[in-house]
Amino acid sequence: MNSPLVVLNDVSFQYESQETPALNHISMEVYEGEWLAIVGHNGSGKSTLARLLNGLQFPKEGTINVAGITLSEDSIWEIRKQIGMVFQNPDNQFVGTTVQDDVAFGLENNGVSVEIMSDRVVDALKKVNMDSFLDQEPHHLSGGQKQRVAIAGVLALRPSIIILDEATSMLDPRGRGEVIETIMNLQKEEKITVISITHDLEEASKANRIIVMNQGEIYREGTPEEIFEMDEELVKLGLDIPFSVKISKKLREKGISLDRHYLTEEELVAELWTSHSKM
Amino acid sequence: MMEKMIIGRYVPADSILHRMDPRSKLIIVFLFVCVIFLANNIWTYGILVLYTFLMASFSKIQARFLIGGLKPVLWLVLFTFFLHLFLTKEGAIILDLGWFKVYEEGLRQGIFISLRFFLLILITSLLTLTTTPIEITDGLERLLGPLKKVKFPVHELALMMSIALRFIPTLMQETDKIIKAQTARGVEYTSGPIKDRLKAVVPLLIPLFISSFKRAEELAVAMEARGYKGGEGRTKYRQLSWAVADTLMIVGLLFVTILLLVFRG
């Protein structure tokens, strides 16, 4: 991987109404162009981490550095240009009355001129495959479509990082698939760094690297393969292992030898139907 | 259905009125509301009726939409008519039923005032039928622009309006969902005595309010994350363009005003 784009140094944070810190001395790095998944059950501190990165909250201790800028009250607007955020509820982040108005919202805020704006709006919507919905109103869109518009709104600002804060958790399986596919394309083709905060390990399995959070601390860090080796430990942390990983584990228990953990159903199916010829 | 009532008023079509700048339409409606009071005899009312019907024909909107918009206020128009008919006691008696007399002036006033009402409603419905709510908001923001100098929060007001418009359908859907959820729990909305039905509104409104506040909070965070820091230094995606037709329309109304001044008695 490339150089670190985001550096967190010994960051702690505590909500005023709570007794235990939400984040406890976290140090981590996010590299340019990677897809990092941060997983953990509710209250593990993963969403707090996302809010800190965007300056929606400020750390109590430690420093956060994004693309060479140290996060402070004065630099938040600079940092927000670098980091785009997509939130959980598709309805509650749709500001405009139509798709194109919503995508333009971020551009308007940054004082982009009208000529550039209309190009960027169409361009961003093309990247998420929503360019035929320009004048559509939000209540006529599905959840997955709304989230793709939200991603387009972020893309229009040309950020270097996109944070998805549980962005797929309120979607049906189809909408979730649409959003994940969009993100995969963006990471590959636009070289955008993706940080996805999620409790869905199926989604996390698409990432390059996973950080498992528990009680405000980094519990484990590794590639999806390494993380899924943890098995029962993950279940104890309140996370559910993807179906394909469960199946391959059970098969191995039955004495059917598989090369490794299979992260996606396609991989597993491909291994199973070709396994006979390998024997 | 409720959705249709509030924001479904706009009827898309390709007409002169649809293409006009919302600012000029707003100015015309405002002027019209003022000059309508100049009319005081059959000639001047005739001119206004002619003008209104000319506008209606420009809009290319079917008569049934226009009449549909008038229905809810029809009672008010009739009420005004009868009020004047009964209470004005001037001029010659034209109908004498013994216990109740209709005077000439009463009939004249009744017709004129209800006609005035009718024309006002028709012109304002033409505005909402040919202009999307967001265009009206944009138009208002630009027209009120000069008030920024006296610290009037024009931008905030327009943003509030547009967010409210955007959330109306969302909240309608939510209301629908809550009604269904509460009906499943045995709350009756459509039958029973009025008192019970009014009481049933409480378990509808409370969840709706709670979720609206939650939405507002999340929306504020999302807006901040997308770089919203108030109206300053902001550009507008939607541009309004003032065309020759807009100027001509306003000149047309000014001409009507002059005619009214000449012919009024």
Interface residues (C-beta under 8 A of the other chain):
Chain A: N54 L56 W77 R80 K81 G84 M85 F87 N89 D91 N92 Q93 F94 V95 G96 T97 T98 Q100 D101 A104 F105 G106 L107 E108 N109 N110 G111 V112 S113 V114 M117 S118 V121 E137 P138 H139 G153 V154 L157
Chain B: P133 I134 S162 I163 L165 R166 P169 T170 Q173 K214 R215 E218 L219 V221 A222 M223 E224 A225 R226 G227 Y228 K229 G233 R234 T235 K236 Y237 R238 Q239
